[in-house]
Amino acid sequence: MAAGDPAADGLAGLLQQWLPEQRWFGGKGRQLSTVEVETFPLSDQPLVQLHRVTVGYADGLEETYLVPLSRREEAAEPLTAALVGELPDRPCFVYDAMRDRQTTPVWLDLFAAGHDQGGLRFHPEPGATLPERGPGDIISTEQSNSSLIFGEDAILKLFRRQEPGLNPDVEIHDALRERDNPHVAALLGYASLHGRPGEEESTVAMLQTFLSSASDGWSLAIASVRDLYAEGDLHPDEVGGDFAGESYRLGEATASVHQDLAAVLPTGSLTADRLEQAVAGMDERLAAAVEVVPELAPYADGLRARFARLTTLTDPVAVQRVHGDYHLGQVLRTYHGWTILDFEGEPARPLASRRGLDSPLRDVAGMLRSFDYAAKRLLVDAPPDPQLEYRSNEWADRNRAAFCEGYAAAAGWDPTGQPELLGAFEADKAVYEAVYEARNRPHWLAIPLWTLAKLAKEAS
Amino acid sequence: MGIHGPGIAPDPEWYKRAVFYEVLVPGFADSNADGTGDIRGMIGKLDYLHWLGVDCLWLPPFFVSPLRDGGYDVADYCAVLPAYGSIEDFREFLAASHERGMRVIIDFVMNHTSDQHAWFQASRSDPDGPYGDFYVWSDTDTGYSDARIIFVDTEVSNWTFDPIRRQYFWHRFFSHQPDLNFENPKVQKAIFDALRFWLDIGIDGFRLDAVPYLFEEEGTNCENLPKTHDFLRRLRLMVDAEYPDRLLLCEANQWPADVVQYFGDPDKGDECQMAFHFPVMPRLFMGVRRESRFPISEILAQTPPIPSNCQWGIFLRNHDELTLEMVTDDERDYMWTEYAKDPRMKANIGIRRRLAPLLDNDRNQLELFTALLLSLPGSPVLYYGDEIGMGDNIWLGDRDGVRTPMQWTPDRNGGFSTADPQRLHLPPISDAVYGYQAINVEAQMRNTTSLLYWTRRMIEVRKQHPTLARGTLSEVGSRNPTVLSYIREYGEDLVLCVNNLSRFPQPVELDLRRFEGFTPTELTGRVVFPVIGVLPYMLTLAGHGFYWFQLTRTEAA
């Protein structure tokens, strides 16, 4: 079946209503003018189809999403929440297949069969052990993608938003396979879909080892900070919940993955003019941010001075593939140590730029920002308390230092030995955060402002 | 009926479900008012131990000894130290224990003797006599140079010169404890004879002290040598053939992956049936201090499978200190880096403390730790007095601080002895918090909410569920890093344990999809919880709270 199928027209109407209610749908609040549906069969019995849905907005822009749906002859009561709607043709009840548990084993069947039909291809990784056939359960907390957990062994991530090209998450995990790095979860396979004329294939989904019984770094860090604040006047190195050991090991894990990325994927170094471009980009983002967040104005000169220092660097700046959206929420603690997830890069940026090269210090700066966030998270909703603020700084300093020490021990070079780059990346990130917080969570704005004040002061 | 007398039914794997209780003879009860606990005194307390739910008593050495190493320096393997009683007293004690269904294992130190042992005296004075080759003698002090010195604080070499024989003798521990020469078949026979002496009396097994060091070999570190395992296999063959249902419990303070070799052949388990799991204990303390399950999860994941007829022994405290001996080899190890960073944990290394003072006498934590001890894989070993939350006396020095008299009543000497208080071998704890006026068995038996009653109740619950003794363990996933959850599984007997390692209340969403349609029943109150579905199972726990649930298939309505 292809676009323009009469049966698809009714579906397009249903989806026009249904899409804006989905958390992963990026066009909420925008005017939908067209919905085009292409259909790729996944299974006849039960009937499951993958739909590539291209939505057009009133402003002329387009986005493409993947929507797997199942069809049933009769309404299934336990699936009421997954009902997309009813169509006049048979079978008429349409369900969100990611939440129709009975139909989810179809994905494993397609991987096992190496299914390759109508432009939809499943690529099981050579030698990978696929999970036993069984239902997959959806993770309820996700933002931009949808994932199914199969048993305790595997997780399938459906990339809802489609762009031409290999998804960096698949690309990086595939490349790292030969390195056998203990800090990434093994890739079991991925699926791709042919592009429209002149376009590259897009990535549909990836199947990866599931780390059962893992906790994300953010939860662990917050537990540590909570423990610190509950003690009257102890320092972070004196309380039971000290996190520095974990931060150190996280630094080691980060360096280990960076080294392997540099070994298997392209590397390079920034020329002087590229560095100037980078500085120009940071200046631009700062200028735009000051328009949105007037509180930034007092720090602008100091931050610009900090950015400008990059142009004075004499040593070449080494670049390589990096994580790109690195923070405590992207790392999982298992009982074997830290595992780094989601190499998709910053999801708001176009795919091509997410696959570009950058300094590994970009990731280090991202994690340092995350330590600041963890330290301050519990303060933003509380009345001001100078003593707690002081101690939160101590926690952040201690764990930032431990992370960098661990990184240095494993990498052989110390990230804090390049303060110009690291400070500029941190400032650039905090400027982005300030805009985000001002728009979405104004009471959190204090967190990036605190860092920016410090960075601007040190620079001037 | 056999040698056991009434009360003990034959059961080749009794140790797999037993609750052990370590009791020091001089510290438990004094029957003759001489200030030192004795075997007859223990007989009078067996009803108490039976009431508590103890299945097996472990007695550290009570043999004739100069007592320079807490009795581990044995001067006669076949005689009781007169201050503790006589062989006849011991026979009576054993019969009385068996009558109550309780078994008894005793410590046995094979590796070395006291230098006061008659064998050593004969060996040093008559090199050509029958005992001349009973110890490891040498004209030089240079042999076996790759063997480490274990007691680095007191010993400078593993060789000491004997002025009488004018030769050096080998000792892995103190220089007053010469190592026996296991290369000599007569030594092996003498040890077998000593073991048979106790087995004939009817004891139920041995805790074998310091087993990794029996043999020496040039060019090795003289630990865990193949010859040592050969000897243990022969010992086990003898015990199984002549004395069924007897236990060999190995003390090898090493990493679990190395300790498993003392179970013997992975399929047959033909050496010791039990071995202590040393690293679990410090990690429980670290997990609760860090409010993180990972120190514990890691060690559970690193614990290799053991033969099906074998069992781990686990403990919270015993007469030894919180030790990191087995982890210092690997500087990258989790515990090493964490302890090195934490001044408070560092301070606890090498200091012997009891459970209650280690946990700041916090009842919630005492309960959590005990619940972990009773629900993690392995047979739990309780240390006398911890069931009432006894304190310690760090001013008595590291050896004696945790060996003070058991506190039975608020009367003179805590009910331990009617001797003149000045005559007691160690003073009872008498401070305001842990003193015998406040902490004693009598008071806690009158109060059903006491720690003692609570401990008894939990032991009872444990015994109702064979899975807690014999089941497999699998950790249950959740996002909350401070909640440790696991399923114990033994056939149809399923118990889910959920432990909040944090002092703050915590929510947890457990991934229990495998048990969809099962109903959890809380084990202390039999309260039925909602049926498990596909969605994460939500529980909330109080600070340091825990749950034990039985999971049963939901009956159709």
Interface residues (C-beta under 8 A of the other chain):
Chain A: R101 D137 E152 S212 S213 A214 S215 D216 S219 L220 A223 S224 R226 D227 A230 D237 E238 G240 G241 D242 A244 G245 E246 Y248 R333 Y335 H336
Chain B: V288 R289 R290 E291 S292 F294 S297 E298 L300 A301 Y334 T337 E338 K341 D342 P343 R344 E475 V476 G477 S478 R479 N480 P481 T482 S502 R503 F504 D511 R513 R514 V534
